[in-house]
Amino acid sequence: MFPALADYPMTRFWGGKIAMTTDRLPHLHRRHDGVFAWTGCNGRGLALACAMAPVLADAIEGVADDQLAVRPTEPSPVPFHFLISRAARLILPWYRFKDSREV
């Protein structure tokens, strides 16, 4: 697809799950004080950021909720976040070890 890159083989790459939402969908949030944010890259950060930026801009500029590609919702807490955040810190060394063993 990119013949000019044939002389530059890929020696490293990164993959994984980051900014996952519990339902695996992107979310546009509006807090009670009017602050907007979006979350839910779900492993597709660059593409989703390019798609969500205009939606977020429209929301901030006052486009009606029913005219937005993603309807704003109030952010909700992650179930069992206290436990999950502690477990993530405990398991991180195991994943670092696994990463160090990859060829």
C-alpha positions in Angstrom: 0.0 0.0 0.0 2.9 2.4 0.8 5.8 1.3 -1.4 8.0 4.2 -0.2 8.0 2.6 3.2 9.3 -0.8 2.0 12.9 0.2 3.1 11.7 1.0 6.6 10.3 -2.2 8.2 8.2 -1.8 11.3 10.2 -3.0 14.3 7.7 -2.0 17.0 4.0 -1.5 17.4 1.6 -0.9 20.2 -1.8 -2.4 20.7 -4.2 -2.7 23.5 -7.4 -1.5 25.2 -7.4 2.0 26.5 -10.1 4.4 27.6 -12.7 1.6 27.5 -16.3 2.2 28.5 -18.4 -0.5 30.1 -20.6 -0.7 27.1 -17.8 -0.2 24.5 -19.4 2.9 23.0 -18.2 6.5 22.9 -20.0 8.9 25.2 -20.6 12.6 25.1 -21.1 13.9 28.6 -22.6 17.1 29.9 -22.2 17.7 33.6 -24.8 19.6 35.6 -22.6 22.7 35.5 -22.5 22.7 31.7 -19.0 21.2 31.2 -18.8 18.9 28.2 -16.4 16.0 27.7 -16.3 12.8 25.6 -14.8 9.5 26.5 -14.7 6.0 25.1 -11.8 5.7 22.6 -12.2 1.9 23.1 -8.9 1.3 21.3 -9.7 3.5 18.4 -8.5 6.8 19.7 -7.3 8.6 16.6 -10.2 7.8 14.4 -12.7 8.4 17.1 -11.1 11.7 18.2 -11.4 12.9 14.6 -15.0 12.0 14.5 -16.0 13.2 17.9 -14.3 16.6 17.8 -17.0 18.2 15.5 -19.7 16.6 17.7 -18.2 18.1 20.8 -17.7 21.5 19.1 -21.4 21.5 18.1 -22.5 20.6 21.6 -20.4 23.4 23.1 -21.8 25.9 20.5 -25.4 25.0 21.6 -26.6 22.7 18.9 -29.8 21.0 20.2 -29.2 17.5 21.7 -31.5 15.8 19.2 -29.4 17.2 16.3 -26.1 15.9 17.6 -24.6 12.6 16.3 -24.1 11.5 19.9 -26.6 12.6 22.6 -25.1 14.1 25.7 -25.6 12.2 29.0 -24.7 12.9 32.6 -21.5 11.0 33.5 -22.1 8.0 35.7 -19.7 6.3 38.1 -17.9 3.1 37.0 -19.3 0.2 38.9 -16.9 -1.2 41.6 -14.3 1.5 40.6 -12.7 1.4 44.0 -11.9 -2.3 43.6 -11.0 -2.2 39.9 -8.5 0.6 40.4 -6.8 -1.3 43.2 -6.7 -4.5 41.2 -5.3 -2.7 38.2 -2.3 -1.5 40.3 -1.7 -5.0 41.6 -1.8 -6.6 38.1 0.3 -4.0 36.4 3.7 -5.5 37.4 2.5 -8.8 35.8 1.8 -7.1 32.5 5.1 -5.3 32.6 6.8 -8.6 33.0 4.9 -10.1 30.1 5.8 -7.1 27.9 9.5 -7.5 28.8 9.3 -11.1 27.6 7.9 -10.4 24.1 10.2 -10.8 21.2 
